[in-house]
């Protein structure tokens, strides 16, 4: 089971949240938004790959 | 036993992490929920493949053709994928998208089951 992926995404989430708060407090709102979007894109790439793998597995398993 | 204990552990850890991350980054919490669900399903499918092999074996011995068994397995697969997707959409608060996915899944399942219905009607015709 690929549990590392869950921890990795949680780590990205926490790092992005900390950066977001830091940048917001130092008055750089637009850069805070950029970090949020960058983190989201990185996580989305991983998630999409994972969903594709699951659906491929189900397809091969059930002969779809 | 070890299988279900592992599933429970991953599910609980995933849910905790979702709550923690969700406080600050709700969109990343959704991604985390998706990955947790997908990981668990991939793990479950590894065990399920043994069951499918058994079903195929029994069907072969009972003389049931793969034309009858195929649609059954296909509808199961469609149901698993649709249910996961629609529940994720529902979690994110997008009920309309979830309903659309459900409808599409129903249509796909009906389409896949059509040959089976045709076989049933043919059998009825032969009986009459």
N, CA and C atoms of all chains as a GROMACS GRO file, in nm:
protein
  576
    1UNK      N    1   0.085  -0.120   0.000
    1UNK     CA    2   0.000   0.000   0.000
    1UNK      C    3   0.088   0.125   0.000
    2UNK      N    4   0.051   0.224  -0.078
    2UNK     CA    5   0.134   0.343  -0.098
    2UNK      C    6   0.097   0.452   0.002
    3UNK      N    7   0.139   0.429   0.130
    3UNK     CA    8   0.098   0.525   0.234
    3UNK      C    9   0.183   0.651   0.230
    4UNK      N   10   0.307   0.638   0.174
    4UNK     CA   11   0.397   0.755   0.168
    4UNK      C   12   0.330   0.872   0.098
    5UNK      N   13   0.248   0.837  -0.003
    5UNK     CA   14   0.182   0.942  -0.082
    5UNK      C   15   0.090   1.026   0.005
    6UNK      N   16   0.018   0.962   0.097
    6UNK     CA   17  -0.074   1.034   0.186
    6UNK      C   18   0.006   1.131   0.273
    7UNK      N   19   0.118   1.080   0.330
    7UNK     CA   20   0.200   1.166   0.416
    7UNK      C   21   0.262   1.280   0.335
    8UNK      N   22   0.303   1.247   0.210
    8UNK     CA   23   0.365   1.349   0.126
    8UNK      C   24   0.267   1.464   0.102
    9UNK      N   25   0.143   1.430   0.068
    9UNK     CA   26   0.044   1.535   0.036
    9UNK      C   27   0.011   1.614   0.162
   10UNK      N   28   0.003   1.544   0.278
   10UNK     CA   29  -0.022   1.615   0.404
   10UNK      C   30   0.092   1.711   0.433
   11UNK      N   31   0.218   1.668   0.405
   11UNK     CA   32   0.334   1.754   0.428
   11UNK      C   33   0.327   1.876   0.338
   12UNK      N   34   0.295   1.855   0.210
   12UNK     CA   35   0.281   1.968   0.118
   12UNK      C   36   0.175   2.065   0.169
   13UNK      N   37   0.064   2.010   0.217
   13UNK     CA   38  -0.044   2.095   0.268
   13UNK      C   39   0.000   2.180   0.385
   14UNK      N   40   0.074   2.119   0.479
   14UNK     CA   41   0.117   2.193   0.598
   14UNK      C   42   0.220   2.299   0.560
   15UNK      N   43   0.317   2.262   0.473
   15UNK     CA   44   0.420   2.358   0.430
   15UNK      C   45   0.354   2.476   0.359
   16UNK      N   46   0.260   2.446   0.269
   16UNK     CA   47   0.192   2.554   0.196
   16UNK      C   48   0.114   2.643   0.292
   17UNK      N   49   0.050   2.580   0.393
   17UNK     CA   50  -0.027   2.659   0.490
   17UNK      C   51   0.064   2.753   0.568
   18UNK      N   52   0.183   2.701   0.612
   18UNK     CA   53   0.277   2.785   0.688
   18UNK      C   54   0.328   2.900   0.603
   19UNK      N   55   0.370   2.868   0.479
   19UNK     CA   56   0.418   2.971   0.386
   19UNK      C   57   0.312   3.077   0.362
   20UNK      N   58   0.187   3.028   0.346
   20UNK     CA   59   0.075   3.117   0.321
   20UNK      C   60   0.059   3.218   0.436
   21UNK      N   61   0.064   3.166   0.558
   21UNK     CA   62   0.047   3.254   0.675
   21UNK      C   63   0.164   3.353   0.685
   22UNK      N   64   0.287   3.302   0.664
   22UNK     CA   65   0.406   3.388   0.671
   22UNK      C   66   0.397   3.501   0.569
   23UNK      N   67   0.365   3.464   0.444
   23UNK     CA   68   0.360   3.565   0.338
   23UNK      C   69   0.247   3.664   0.360
   24UNK      N   70   0.136   3.615   0.413
   24UNK     CA   71   0.023   3.704   0.437
   24UNK      C   72   0.056   3.806   0.546
   25UNK      N   73   0.126   3.756   0.652
   25UNK     CA   74   0.160   3.845   0.763
   25UNK      C   75   0.263   3.950   0.723
   26UNK      N   76   0.350   3.915   0.625
   26UNK     CA   77   0.448   4.013   0.580
   26UNK      C   78   0.393   4.100   0.468
   27UNK      N   79   0.262   4.089   0.445
   27UNK     CA   80   0.196   4.181   0.353
   27UNK      C   81   0.212   4.147   0.206
   28UNK      N   82   0.246   4.020   0.174
   28UNK     CA   83   0.259   3.982   0.031
   28UNK      C   84   0.144   3.889  -0.005
   29UNK      N   85   0.028   3.948  -0.022
   29UNK     CA   86  -0.093   3.869  -0.046
   29UNK      C   87  -0.085   3.790  -0.176
   30UNK      N   88  -0.035   3.857  -0.283
   30UNK     CA   89  -0.035   3.791  -0.415
   30UNK      C   90   0.062   3.674  -0.418
   31UNK      N   91   0.175   3.687  -0.346
   31UNK     CA   92   0.269   3.575  -0.342
   31UNK      C   93   0.213   3.458  -0.260
   32UNK      N   94   0.135   3.491  -0.159
   32UNK     CA   95   0.069   3.386  -0.080
   32UNK      C   96  -0.027   3.306  -0.168
   33UNK      N   97  -0.101   3.379  -0.253
   33UNK     CA   98  -0.193   3.313  -0.346
   33UNK      C   99  -0.116   3.223  -0.442
   34UNK      N  100   0.000   3.272  -0.488
   34UNK     CA  101   0.083   3.195  -0.582
   34UNK      C  102   0.130   3.064  -0.518
   35UNK      N  103   0.172   3.070  -0.390
   35UNK     CA  104   0.217   2.946  -0.324
   35UNK      C  105   0.102   2.848  -0.313
   36UNK      N  106  -0.016   2.900  -0.280
   36UNK     CA  107  -0.132   2.811  -0.269
   36UNK      C  108  -0.157   2.740  -0.401
   37UNK      N  109  -0.156   2.818  -0.510
   37UNK     CA  110  -0.184   2.759  -0.641
   37UNK      C  111  -0.075   2.660  -0.680
   38UNK      N  112   0.053   2.694  -0.653
   38UNK     CA  113   0.164   2.604  -0.687
   38UNK      C  114   0.149   2.471  -0.613
   39UNK      N  115   0.119   2.481  -0.483
   39UNK     CA  116   0.100   2.358  -0.405
   39UNK      C  117  -0.014   2.275  -0.460
   40UNK      N  118  -0.122   2.343  -0.497
   40UNK     CA  119  -0.239   2.272  -0.550
   40UNK      C  120  -0.205   2.199  -0.679
   41UNK      N  121  -0.128   2.265  -0.767
   41UNK     CA  122  -0.093   2.205  -0.896
   41UNK      C  123  -0.005   2.081  -0.874
   42UNK      N  124   0.094   2.094  -0.784
   42UNK     CA  125   0.183   1.981  -0.756
   42UNK      C  126   0.103   1.861  -0.706
   43UNK      N  127   0.012   1.888  -0.611
   43UNK     CA  128  -0.069   1.779  -0.554
   43UNK      C  129  -0.163   1.722  -0.660
   44UNK      N  130  -0.221   1.808  -0.744
   44UNK     CA  131  -0.316   1.761  -0.845
   44UNK      C  132  -0.250   1.665  -0.943
   45UNK      N  133  -0.122   1.695  -0.981
   45UNK     CA  134  -0.051   1.608  -1.075
   45UNK      C  135  -0.040   1.467  -1.015
   46UNK      N  136  -0.003   1.461  -0.886
   46UNK     CA  137   0.010   1.332  -0.818
   46UNK      C  138  -0.126   1.261  -0.813
   47UNK      N  139  -0.230   1.338  -0.775
   47UNK     CA  140  -0.363   1.279  -0.755
   47UNK      C  141  -0.418   1.222  -0.886
   48UNK      N  142  -0.401   1.299  -0.995
   48UNK     CA  143  -0.454   1.254  -1.124
   48UNK      C  144  -0.385   1.125  -1.166
   49UNK      N  145  -0.253   1.119  -1.148
   49UNK     CA  146  -0.178   0.997  -1.182
   49UNK      C  147  -0.231   0.877  -1.103
   50UNK      N  148  -0.258   0.903  -0.975
   50UNK     CA  149  -0.304   0.794  -0.886
   50UNK      C  150  -0.443   0.745  -0.928
   51UNK      N  151  -0.532   0.839  -0.959
   51UNK     CA  152  -0.668   0.802  -1.003
   51UNK      C  153  -0.661   0.722  -1.133
   52UNK      N  154  -0.572   0.767  -1.224
   52UNK     CA  155  -0.555   0.695  -1.351
   52UNK      C  156  -0.510   0.552  -1.325
   53UNK      N  157  -0.414   0.536  -1.233
   53UNK     CA  158  -0.364   0.402  -1.200
   53UNK      C  159  -0.476   0.313  -1.147
   54UNK      N  160  -0.559   0.370  -1.056
   54UNK     CA  161  -0.669   0.291  -0.998
   54UNK      C  162  -0.767   0.247  -1.106
   55UNK      N  163  -0.807   0.341  -1.194
   55UNK     CA  164  -0.906   0.308  -1.296
   55UNK      C  165  -0.851   0.208  -1.396
   56UNK      N  166  -0.721   0.219  -1.428
   56UNK     CA  167  -0.658   0.120  -1.516
   56UNK      C  168  -0.660  -0.019  -1.452
   57UNK      N  169  -0.630  -0.021  -1.321
   57UNK     CA  170  -0.630  -0.148  -1.247
   57UNK      C  171  -0.769  -0.211  -1.250
   58UNK      N  172  -0.873  -0.129  -1.224
   58UNK     CA  173  -1.010  -0.181  -1.224
   58UNK      C  174  -1.047  -0.230  -1.364
   59UNK      N  175  -1.006  -0.152  -1.466
   59UNK     CA  176  -1.036  -0.192  -1.604
   59UNK      C  177  -0.976  -0.328  -1.637
   60UNK      N  178  -0.850  -0.347  -1.600
   60UNK     CA  179  -0.785  -0.474  -1.633
   60UNK      C  180  -0.844  -0.588  -1.550
   61UNK      N  181  -0.882  -0.556  -1.425
   61UNK     CA  182  -0.931  -0.659  -1.333
   61UNK      C  183  -1.068  -0.711  -1.379
   62UNK      N  184  -1.157  -0.620  -1.419
   62UNK     CA  185  -1.294  -0.658  -1.453
   62UNK      C  186  -1.312  -0.678  -1.603
   63UNK      N  187  -1.204  -0.667  -1.679
   63UNK     CA  188  -1.213  -0.688  -1.823
   63UNK      C  189  -1.302  -0.588  -1.892
   64UNK      N  190  -1.295  -0.462  -1.852
   64UNK     CA  191  -1.383  -0.358  -1.908
   64UNK      C  192  -1.333  -0.316  -2.047
   65UNK      N  193  -0.734  -1.079   0.830
   65UNK     CA  194  -0.738  -0.993   0.951
   65UNK      C  195  -0.640  -0.878   0.938
   66UNK      N  196  -0.515  -0.913   0.898
   66UNK     CA  197  -0.414  -0.807   0.882
   66UNK      C  198  -0.459  -0.706   0.777
   67UNK      N  199  -0.532  -0.759   0.677
   67UNK     CA  200  -0.580  -0.672   0.569
   67UNK      C  201  -0.669  -0.562   0.622
   68UNK      N  202  -0.773  -0.601   0.700
   68UNK     CA  203  -0.870  -0.501   0.745
   68UNK      C  204  -0.809  -0.408   0.849
   69UNK      N  205  -0.714  -0.460   0.931
   69UNK     CA  206  -0.646  -0.374   1.028
   69UNK      C  207  -0.568  -0.265   0.957
   70UNK      N  208  -0.498  -0.304   0.848
   70UNK     CA  209  -0.422  -0.206   0.769
   70UNK      C  210  -0.514  -0.100   0.710
   71UNK      N  211  -0.628  -0.147   0.656
   71UNK     CA  212  -0.724  -0.054   0.594
   71UNK      C  213  -0.774   0.047   0.697
   72UNK      N  214  -0.809  -0.004   0.816
   72UNK     CA  215  -0.860   0.084   0.922
   72UNK      C  216  -0.754   0.186   0.962
   73UNK      N  217  -0.628   0.138   0.978
   73UNK     CA  218  -0.521   0.229   1.019
   73UNK      C  219  -0.503   0.341   0.917
   74UNK      N  220  -0.495   0.304   0.789
   74UNK     CA  221  -0.475   0.405   0.685
   74UNK      C  222  -0.593   0.502   0.680
   75UNK      N  223  -0.715   0.449   0.695
   75UNK     CA  224  -0.834   0.535   0.688
   75UNK      C  225  -0.835   0.636   0.803
   76UNK      N  226  -0.802   0.590   0.923
   76UNK     CA  227  -0.804   0.680   1.039
   76UNK      C  228  -0.695   0.787   1.026
   77UNK      N  229  -0.573   0.743   0.987
   77UNK     CA  230  -0.463   0.839   0.970
   77UNK      C  231  -0.499   0.941   0.861
   78UNK      N  232  -0.553   0.892   0.751
   78UNK     CA  233  -0.592   0.980   0.641
   78UNK      C  234  -0.697   1.081   0.684
   79UNK      N  235  -0.794   1.036   0.763
   79UNK     CA  236  -0.900   1.127   0.809
   79UNK      C  237  -0.843   1.235   0.901
   80UNK      N  238  -0.752   1.194   0.992
   80UNK     CA  239  -0.689   1.291   1.083
   80UNK      C  240  -0.614   1.397   1.004
   81UNK      N  241  -0.531   1.350   0.907
   81UNK     CA  242  -0.452   1.444   0.827
   81UNK      C  243  -0.543   1.538   0.749
   82UNK      N  244  -0.656   1.484   0.701
   82UNK     CA  245  -0.753   1.566   0.628
   82UNK      C  246  -0.805   1.680   0.716
   83UNK      N  247  -0.836   1.645   0.843
   83UNK     CA  248  -0.889   1.747   0.934
   83UNK      C  249  -0.784   1.855   0.960
   84UNK      N  250  -0.657   1.809   0.984
   84UNK     CA  251  -0.550   1.904   1.015
   84UNK      C  252  -0.524   1.997   0.897
   85UNK      N  253  -0.506   1.938   0.777
   85UNK     CA  254  -0.475   2.018   0.658
   85UNK      C  255  -0.596   2.103   0.618
   86UNK      N  256  -0.716   2.045   0.636
   86UNK     CA  257  -0.837   2.114   0.593
   86UNK      C  258  -0.864   2.246   0.665
   87UNK      N  259  -0.807   2.258   0.784
   87UNK     CA  260  -0.826   2.382   0.860
   87UNK      C  261  -0.762   2.501   0.788
   88UNK      N  262  -0.648   2.472   0.719
   88UNK     CA  263  -0.574   2.580   0.654
   88UNK      C  264  -0.591   2.580   0.502
   89UNK      N  265  -0.595   2.459   0.445
   89UNK     CA  266  -0.603   2.447   0.298
   89UNK      C  267  -0.712   2.347   0.261
   90UNK      N  268  -0.836   2.391   0.251
   90UNK     CA  269  -0.946   2.297   0.224
   90UNK      C  270  -0.929   2.220   0.092
   91UNK      N  271  -0.872   2.288  -0.012
   91UNK     CA  272  -0.860   2.220  -0.142
   91UNK      C  273  -0.758   2.107  -0.136
   92UNK      N  274  -0.651   2.126  -0.056
   92UNK     CA  275  -0.553   2.018  -0.042
   92UNK      C  276  -0.608   1.904   0.043
   93UNK      N  277  -0.700   1.938   0.135
   93UNK     CA  278  -0.764   1.832   0.214
   93UNK      C  279  -0.847   1.741   0.124
   94UNK      N  280  -0.909   1.800   0.022
   94UNK     CA  281  -0.987   1.720  -0.074
   94UNK      C  282  -0.894   1.625  -0.150
   95UNK      N  283  -0.778   1.679  -0.194
   95UNK     CA  284  -0.680   1.594  -0.264
   95UNK      C  285  -0.635   1.480  -0.173
   96UNK      N  286  -0.616   1.513  -0.046
   96UNK     CA  287  -0.572   1.412   0.050
   96UNK      C  288  -0.680   1.303   0.066
   97UNK      N  289  -0.806   1.346   0.069
   97UNK     CA  290  -0.915   1.249   0.081
   97UNK      C  291  -0.918   1.158  -0.042
   98UNK      N  292  -0.897   1.216  -0.161
   98UNK     CA  293  -0.898   1.136  -0.285
   98UNK      C  294  -0.787   1.033  -0.280
   99UNK      N  295  -0.665   1.080  -0.242
   99UNK     CA  296  -0.551   0.987  -0.242
   99UNK      C  297  -0.572   0.875  -0.140
  100UNK      N  298  -0.627   0.910  -0.022
  100UNK     CA  299  -0.653   0.806   0.079
  100UNK      C  300  -0.752   0.702   0.024
  101UNK      N  301  -0.860   0.751  -0.036
  101UNK     CA  302  -0.960   0.660  -0.091
  101UNK      C  303  -0.903   0.572  -0.201
  102UNK      N  304  -0.825   0.634  -0.291
  102UNK     CA  305  -0.768   0.559  -0.403
  102UNK      C  306  -0.669   0.454  -0.353
  103UNK      N  307  -0.585   0.493  -0.255
  103UNK     CA  308  -0.488   0.398  -0.199
  103UNK      C  309  -0.559   0.277  -0.140
  104UNK      N  310  -0.666   0.304  -0.063
  104UNK     CA  311  -0.739   0.194   0.000
  104UNK      C  312  -0.804   0.104  -0.105
  105UNK      N  313  -0.858   0.167  -0.211
  105UNK     CA  314  -0.924   0.088  -0.315
  105UNK      C  315  -0.825   0.002  -0.391
  106UNK      N  316  -0.707   0.060  -0.421
  106UNK     CA  317  -0.604  -0.018  -0.491
  106UNK      C  318  -0.566  -0.140  -0.407
  107UNK      N  319  -0.551  -0.117  -0.277
  107UNK     CA  320  -0.518  -0.227  -0.186
  107UNK      C  321  -0.629  -0.332  -0.185
  108UNK      N  322  -0.754  -0.284  -0.180
  108UNK     CA  323  -0.868  -0.377  -0.177
  108UNK      C  324  -0.879  -0.456  -0.306
  109UNK      N  325  -0.848  -0.390  -0.419
  109UNK     CA  326  -0.857  -0.457  -0.550
  109UNK      C  327  -0.758  -0.573  -0.557
  110UNK      N  328  -0.641  -0.556  -0.493
  110UNK     CA  329  -0.543  -0.664  -0.492
  110UNK      C  330  -0.600  -0.791  -0.430
  111UNK      N  331  -0.682  -0.774  -0.325
  111UNK     CA  332  -0.745  -0.889  -0.260
  111UNK      C  333  -0.863  -0.937  -0.343
  112UNK      N  334  -0.935  -0.843  -0.403
  112UNK     CA  335  -1.057  -0.874  -0.476
  112UNK      C  336  -1.029  -0.957  -0.600
  113UNK      N  337  -0.908  -0.942  -0.658
  113UNK     CA  338  -0.876  -1.015  -0.781
  113UNK      C  339  -0.883  -1.166  -0.756
  114UNK      N  340  -0.847  -1.209  -0.635
  114UNK     CA  341  -0.858  -1.351  -0.601
  114UNK      C  342  -1.002  -1.397  -0.605
  115UNK      N  343  -1.093  -1.312  -0.554
  115UNK     CA  344  -1.236  -1.346  -0.554
  115UNK      C  345  -1.288  -1.356  -0.696
  116UNK      N  346  -1.245  -1.263  -0.782
  116UNK     CA  347  -1.291  -1.265  -0.921
  116UNK      C  348  -1.244  -1.392  -0.991
  117UNK      N  349  -1.119  -1.432  -0.963
  117UNK     CA  350  -1.069  -1.557  -1.021
  117UNK      C  351  -1.157  -1.675  -0.979
  118UNK      N  352  -1.196  -1.676  -0.852
  118UNK     CA  353  -1.281  -1.784  -0.801
  118UNK      C  354  -1.416  -1.784  -0.872
  119UNK      N  355  -1.474  -1.663  -0.888
  119UNK     CA  356  -1.605  -1.652  -0.956
  119UNK      C  357  -1.594  -1.707  -1.098
  120UNK      N  358  -1.485  -1.669  -1.167
  120UNK     CA  359  -1.467  -1.718  -1.304
  120UNK      C  360  -1.454  -1.870  -1.307
  121UNK      N  361  -1.381  -1.923  -1.208
  121UNK     CA  362  -1.362  -2.068  -1.201
  121UNK      C  363  -1.496  -2.139  -1.182
  122UNK      N  364  -1.575  -2.087  -1.086
  122UNK     CA  365  -1.706  -2.149  -1.059
  122UNK      C  366  -1.795  -2.141  -1.182
  123UNK      N  367  -1.794  -2.025  -1.250
  123UNK     CA  368  -1.877  -2.007  -1.368
  123UNK      C  369  -1.836  -2.106  -1.476
  124UNK      N  370  -1.706  -2.128  -1.490
  124UNK     CA  371  -1.657  -2.223  -1.591
  124UNK      C  372  -1.707  -2.364  -1.562
  125UNK      N  373  -1.701  -2.400  -1.433
  125UNK     CA  374  -1.744  -2.535  -1.394
  125UNK      C  375  -1.894  -2.551  -1.411
  126UNK      N  376  -1.970  -2.444  -1.385
  126UNK     CA  377  -2.116  -2.450  -1.396
  126UNK      C  378  -2.162  -2.435  -1.540
  127UNK      N  379  -2.068  -2.409  -1.631
  127UNK     CA  380  -2.102  -2.397  -1.771
  127UNK      C  381  -2.168  -2.265  -1.808
  128UNK      N  382  -2.141  -2.160  -1.729
  128UNK     CA  383  -2.194  -2.027  -1.762
  128UNK      C  384  -2.096  -1.959  -1.855
  129UNK      N  385  -2.147  -1.909  -1.969
  129UNK     CA  386  -2.056  -1.850  -2.067
  129UNK      C  387  -2.008  -1.713  -2.019
  130UNK      N  388  -1.893  -1.672  -2.075
  130UNK     CA  389  -1.837  -1.542  -2.035
  130UNK      C  390  -1.923  -1.427  -2.086
  131UNK      N  391  -2.013  -1.455  -2.182
  131UNK     CA  392  -2.103  -1.351  -2.231
  131UNK      C  393  -2.202  -1.309  -2.122
  132UNK      N  394  -2.228  -1.399  -2.027
  132UNK     CA  395  -2.320  -1.367  -1.917
  132UNK      C  396  -2.242  -1.307  -1.800
  133UNK      N  397  -2.124  -1.364  -1.775
  133UNK     CA  398  -2.044  -1.319  -1.660
  133UNK      C  399  -1.981  -1.182  -1.686
  134UNK      N  400  -1.943  -1.157  -1.813
  134UNK     CA  401  -1.875  -1.031  -1.847
  134UNK      C  402  -1.950  -0.906  -1.804
  135UNK      N  403  -2.080  -0.892  -1.848
  135UNK     CA  404  -2.157  -0.774  -1.808
  135UNK      C  405  -2.168  -0.756  -1.657
  136UNK      N  406  -2.175  -0.869  -1.585
  136UNK     CA  407  -2.187  -0.864  -1.439
  136UNK      C  408  -2.064  -0.797  -1.379
  137UNK      N  409  -1.945  -0.844  -1.422
  137UNK     CA  410  -1.821  -0.786  -1.370
  137UNK      C  411  -1.806  -0.641  -1.413
  138UNK      N  412  -1.845  -0.614  -1.539
  138UNK     CA  413  -1.831  -0.476  -1.590
  138UNK      C  414  -1.918  -0.380  -1.511
  139UNK      N  415  -2.042  -0.419  -1.481
  139UNK     CA  416  -2.130  -0.329  -1.403
  139UNK      C  417  -2.073  -0.307  -1.264
  140UNK      N  418  -2.012  -0.411  -1.205
  140UNK     CA  419  -1.949  -0.395  -1.074
  140UNK      C  420  -1.838  -0.290  -1.081
  141UNK      N  421  -1.754  -0.301  -1.185
  141UNK     CA  422  -1.645  -0.205  -1.201
  141UNK      C  423  -1.698  -0.063  -1.217
  142UNK      N  424  -1.801  -0.049  -1.300
  142UNK     CA  425  -1.861   0.084  -1.323
  142UNK      C  426  -1.916   0.139  -1.191
  143UNK      N  427  -1.981   0.052  -1.113
  143UNK     CA  428  -2.038   0.096  -0.986
  143UNK      C  429  -1.929   0.144  -0.890
  144UNK      N  430  -1.817   0.069  -0.884
  144UNK     CA  431  -1.708   0.108  -0.793
  144UNK      C  432  -1.654   0.245  -0.832
  145UNK      N  433  -1.624   0.264  -0.961
  145UNK     CA  434  -1.563   0.390  -1.006
  145UNK      C  435  -1.660   0.507  -0.988
  146UNK      N  436  -1.789   0.484  -1.026
  146UNK     CA  437  -1.886   0.593  -1.017
  146UNK      C  438  -1.910   0.634  -0.873
  147UNK      N  439  -1.920   0.533  -0.786
  147UNK     CA  440  -1.948   0.561  -0.645
  147UNK      C  441  -1.836   0.644  -0.582
  148UNK      N  442  -1.711   0.605  -0.611
  148UNK     CA  443  -1.596   0.679  -0.556
  148UNK      C  444  -1.599   0.823  -0.604
  149UNK      N  445  -1.616   0.841  -0.735
  149UNK     CA  446  -1.613   0.975  -0.792
  149UNK      C  447  -1.727   1.061  -0.737
  150UNK      N  448  -1.847   1.005  -0.733
  150UNK     CA  449  -1.962   1.085  -0.691
  150UNK      C  450  -1.952   1.119  -0.542
  151UNK      N  451  -1.895   1.027  -0.462
  151UNK     CA  452  -1.880   1.057  -0.320
  151UNK      C  453  -1.776   1.166  -0.296
  152UNK      N  454  -1.670   1.165  -0.378
  152UNK     CA  455  -1.568   1.270  -0.365
  152UNK      C  456  -1.629   1.406  -0.399
  153UNK      N  457  -1.709   1.410  -0.507
  153UNK     CA  458  -1.776   1.535  -0.545
  153UNK      C  459  -1.871   1.580  -0.434
  154UNK      N  460  -1.942   1.483  -0.374
  154UNK     CA  461  -2.037   1.515  -0.267
  154UNK      C  462  -1.962   1.573  -0.146
  155UNK      N  463  -1.845   1.514  -0.114
  155UNK     CA  464  -1.763   1.562  -0.003
  155UNK      C  465  -1.722   1.707  -0.024
  156UNK      N  466  -1.693   1.741  -0.151
  156UNK     CA  467  -1.648   1.877  -0.181
  156UNK      C  468  -1.766   1.973  -0.185
  157UNK      N  469  -1.888   1.922  -0.161
  157UNK     CA  470  -2.005   2.008  -0.159
  157UNK      C  471  -2.064   2.037  -0.294
  158UNK      N  472  -2.028   1.954  -0.394
  158UNK     CA  473  -2.081   1.975  -0.529
  158UNK      C  474  -2.180   1.863  -0.560
  159UNK      N  475  -2.299   1.875  -0.507
  159UNK     CA  476  -2.400   1.771  -0.523
  159UNK      C  477  -2.445   1.755  -0.667
  160UNK      N  478  -2.448   1.867  -0.742
  160UNK     CA  479  -2.496   1.861  -0.881
  160UNK      C  480  -2.404   1.776  -0.965
  161UNK      N  481  -2.271   1.794  -0.948
  161UNK     CA  482  -2.174   1.715  -1.025
  161UNK      C  483  -2.186   1.568  -0.985
  162UNK      N  484  -2.204   1.544  -0.854
  162UNK     CA  485  -2.216   1.406  -0.806
  162UNK      C  486  -2.337   1.338  -0.871
  163UNK      N  487  -2.450   1.409  -0.878
  163UNK     CA  488  -2.569   1.351  -0.941
  163UNK      C  489  -2.545   1.322  -1.088
  164UNK      N  490  -2.473   1.414  -1.157
  164UNK     CA  491  -2.444   1.392  -1.299
  164UNK      C  492  -2.359   1.267  -1.317
  165UNK      N  493  -2.258   1.249  -1.230
  165UNK     CA  494  -2.173   1.131  -1.238
  165UNK      C  495  -2.256   1.005  -1.215
  166UNK      N  496  -2.347   1.012  -1.117
  166UNK     CA  497  -2.434   0.898  -1.088
  166UNK      C  498  -2.518   0.860  -1.209
  167UNK      N  499  -2.576   0.964  -1.274
  167UNK     CA  500  -2.659   0.940  -1.393
  167UNK      C  501  -2.577   0.876  -1.502
  168UNK      N  502  -2.456   0.930  -1.527
  168UNK     CA  503  -2.370   0.876  -1.632
  168UNK      C  504  -2.335   0.730  -1.600
  169UNK      N  505  -2.310   0.702  -1.470
  169UNK     CA  506  -2.278   0.565  -1.430
  169UNK      C  507  -2.395   0.472  -1.456
  170UNK      N  508  -2.518   0.520  -1.425
  170UNK     CA  509  -2.637   0.438  -1.450
  170UNK      C  510  -2.651   0.408  -1.598
  171UNK      N  511  -2.631   0.513  -1.682
  171UNK     CA  512  -2.641   0.493  -1.826
  171UNK      C  513  -2.539   0.391  -1.874
  172UNK      N  514  -2.414   0.404  -1.825
  172UNK     CA  515  -2.308   0.314  -1.867
  172UNK      C  516  -2.339   0.170  -1.825
  173UNK      N  517  -2.390   0.156  -1.702
  173UNK     CA  518  -2.421   0.022  -1.652
  173UNK      C  519  -2.532  -0.042  -1.735
  174UNK      N  520  -2.636   0.039  -1.768
  174UNK     CA  521  -2.745  -0.013  -1.851
  174UNK      C  522  -2.695  -0.054  -1.988
  175UNK      N  523  -2.605   0.029  -2.044
  175UNK     CA  524  -2.551   0.000  -2.177
  175UNK      C  525  -2.474  -0.131  -2.175
  176UNK      N  526  -2.394  -0.149  -2.066
  176UNK     CA  527  -2.313  -0.271  -2.056
  176UNK      C  528  -2.402  -0.394  -2.038
  177UNK      N  529  -2.516  -0.375  -1.966
  177UNK     CA  530  -2.604  -0.488  -1.936
  177UNK      C  531  -2.698  -0.522  -2.051
  178UNK      N  532  -2.696  -0.442  -2.159
  178UNK     CA  533  -2.788  -0.464  -2.271
  178UNK      C  534  -2.778  -0.604  -2.332
  179UNK      N  535  -2.656  -0.654  -2.361
  179UNK     CA  536  -2.646  -0.789  -2.418
  179UNK      C  537  -2.712  -0.895  -2.329
  180UNK      N  538  -2.701  -0.873  -2.198
  180UNK     CA  539  -2.760  -0.968  -2.103
  180UNK      C  540  -2.913  -0.968  -2.117
  181UNK      N  541  -2.972  -0.847  -2.124
  181UNK     CA  542  -3.116  -0.834  -2.141
  181UNK      C  543  -3.160  -0.901  -2.272
  182UNK      N  544  -3.077  -0.880  -2.377
  182UNK     CA  545  -3.109  -0.939  -2.506
  182UNK      C  546  -3.113  -1.092  -2.497
  183UNK      N  547  -3.015  -1.146  -2.423
  183UNK     CA  548  -3.012  -1.292  -2.406
  183UNK      C  549  -3.137  -1.341  -2.334
  184UNK      N  550  -3.179  -1.265  -2.232
  184UNK     CA  551  -3.299  -1.303  -2.157
  184UNK      C  552  -3.420  -1.306  -2.251
  185UNK      N  553  -3.435  -1.201  -2.335
  185UNK     CA  554  -3.549  -1.195  -2.424
  185UNK      C  555  -3.545  -1.308  -2.527
  186UNK      N  556  -3.424  -1.340  -2.573
  186UNK     CA  557  -3.410  -1.451  -2.667
  186UNK      C  558  -3.455  -1.583  -2.603
  187UNK      N  559  -3.416  -1.602  -2.478
  187UNK     CA  560  -3.456  -1.724  -2.407
  187UNK      C  561  -3.607  -1.730  -2.394
  188UNK      N  562  -3.669  -1.615  -2.362
  188UNK     CA  563  -3.815  -1.612  -2.348
  188UNK      C  564  -3.881  -1.646  -2.481
  189UNK      N  565  -3.826  -1.588  -2.590
  189UNK     CA  566  -3.881  -1.615  -2.723
  189UNK      C  567  -3.874  -1.764  -2.756
  190UNK      N  568  -3.760  -1.824  -2.722
  190UNK     CA  569  -3.744  -1.967  -2.750
  190UNK      C  570  -3.845  -2.050  -2.670
  191UNK      N  571  -3.871  -2.007  -2.548
  191UNK     CA  572  -3.967  -2.079  -2.464
  191UNK      C  573  -4.107  -2.072  -2.522
  192UNK      N  574  -4.142  -1.954  -2.576
  192UNK     CA  575  -4.276  -1.938  -2.634
  192UNK      C  576  -4.277  -2.007  -2.769
   0.00000   0.00000   0.00000
